Amino acid sequence: MIVQQILQSKGNDAVITITPRTNVADAAALLSEHRIGGLVVSGDGKSADGILSERDIVRALASKGGGCLNDQVSELMTPDPVCCSRQDSADHVLGRMTEGRFRHMPVVEDGALVGIVTIGDVVKARLQELSMEKEALESMVMGH
């Protein structure tokens, strides 16, 4: 399975972005409102300049206290996030996420943000793929 298929299965390929100047409290509100775990940080709404995750906010709260909610996203985000393309395989993406210990990966083509996949999206797609393979093998063994 490739990333394009995962994006299609999600149904909604809209990516919620925030600017580097957005304050952390507003970013946290957006995460909560959309029930998501990460936001792509983009100065122009088209590029992936960074990622801000729930983990980034929690770490800042633990080290700086509540005052970090007034900081700009640029102070907490992970800059230059690892990205993939629509043609990358699910296994490749899952490997990169596992190795890098992150859960959100922007999908970029020709420098433009075209989607985002999460580790949950990739695991779900991989499990569906394994289930289909299992059914095909069972069918072959049963002589159908």
C-alpha positions in Angstrom: 0.0 0.0 0.0 1.2 3.5 -0.8 0.6 6.8 1.0 -1.8 8.0 -1.8 -4.1 5.0 -0.9 -4.0 5.9 2.8 -4.9 9.6 2.0 -7.8 8.4 -0.2 -9.1 6.1 2.6 -9.1 9.0 5.1 -11.7 10.8 2.9 -10.7 14.2 4.0 -7.2 15.3 2.8 -7.4 18.8 4.3 -4.4 19.6 6.4 -4.9 22.0 9.3 -1.9 24.4 9.4 -0.8 27.1 11.8 1.7 29.9 11.4 5.0 30.0 13.3 3.7 33.1 15.0 0.6 31.5 16.4 0.6 31.3 20.2 0.8 27.9 21.8 -2.6 28.4 23.6 -4.3 28.9 20.3 -2.5 25.9 18.8 -3.6 23.7 21.8 -7.2 24.9 21.3 -7.0 23.9 17.6 -5.7 20.4 18.5 -8.5 20.0 21.0 -11.2 21.3 18.6 -10.2 19.0 15.8 -9.3 16.1 18.0 -5.9 15.7 16.5 -2.4 15.2 17.9 -0.3 17.4 15.7 -0.4 20.5 13.5 1.7 21.4 10.4 3.4 24.7 10.9 3.5 26.7 7.7 4.4 30.3 7.0 2.5 30.3 3.7 -0.1 27.5 4.2 1.6 25.5 1.4 4.9 24.3 2.9 5.7 22.1 5.9 8.1 24.3 7.9 7.5 22.4 11.1 5.3 20.2 13.3 3.8 21.0 16.6 2.5 18.0 18.5 0.7 17.5 21.8 4.0 16.0 23.1 5.8 19.3 22.3 3.3 21.2 24.4 3.4 18.8 27.3 7.2 18.9 27.4 7.2 22.7 27.4 4.6 22.8 30.2 6.7 20.4 32.3 9.9 22.4 31.8 8.6 26.0 31.6 5.2 25.9 33.2 2.0 27.5 32.0 3.8 30.6 30.7 4.8 28.6 27.6 1.2 28.9 26.4 2.0 32.5 25.5 5.0 31.5 23.5 4.9 31.4 19.7 4.6 28.0 18.1 8.0 28.5 16.4 9.7 28.2 19.9 8.3 24.7 20.5 7.8 23.2 17.0 10.0 20.6 15.5 11.5 22.4 12.5 12.1 20.8 9.1 9.9 17.7 9.7 10.5 14.4 8.0 8.1 14.3 5.1 7.0 11.6 2.6 5.4 11.6 -0.9 2.2 10.0 -2.1 4.3 7.3 -3.8 6.1 6.1 -0.6 5.0 2.8 0.8 3.2 2.3 4.1 6.1 0.1 5.3 8.7 2.8 4.5 6.6 5.5 6.3 6.0 3.3 9.3 9.7 2.5 9.5 10.7 6.2 9.4 8.1 7.1 12.1 9.2 4.2 14.3 12.9 5.1 13.9 12.3 8.8 14.5 9.8 8.3 17.3 7.2 10.6 15.8 3.5 10.1 14.9 2.8 12.7 12.2 4.3 12.9 8.8 3.4 15.6 6.2 2.9 14.5 2.6 4.7 16.8 0.3 5.0 16.9 -3.5 7.1 19.5 -5.4 7.5 21.5 -2.2 3.8 21.7 -1.6 1.9 20.2 1.3 -0.7 17.7 0.0 -1.7 15.8 3.1 -0.7 14.3 6.4 -0.5 10.8 7.7 -0.4 9.6 11.2 1.0 6.4 12.7 -2.6 5.4 13.3 -3.5 5.9 9.6 -0.5 3.8 8.5 -1.0 1.0 11.1 -4.7 0.8 10.1 -3.8 0.5 6.4 -1.2 -2.1 7.1 -3.6 -4.2 9.2 -6.2 -4.0 6.4 -3.6 -5.2 3.9 -2.6 -8.1 6.2 -6.2 -9.1 6.6 -6.7 -9.2 2.8 -3.5 -11.3 2.4 -4.7 -13.7 5.1 -8.1 -14.1 3.4 -6.4 -14.7 0.1 -4.1 -17.4 1.5 -7.0 -19.1 3.3 -9.0 -19.1 0.1 -6.0 -20.6 -1.8 -5.6 -23.3 0.9 -9.3 -24.1 0.8 -9.2 -24.5 -2.9 -11.4 -21.5 -3.9 
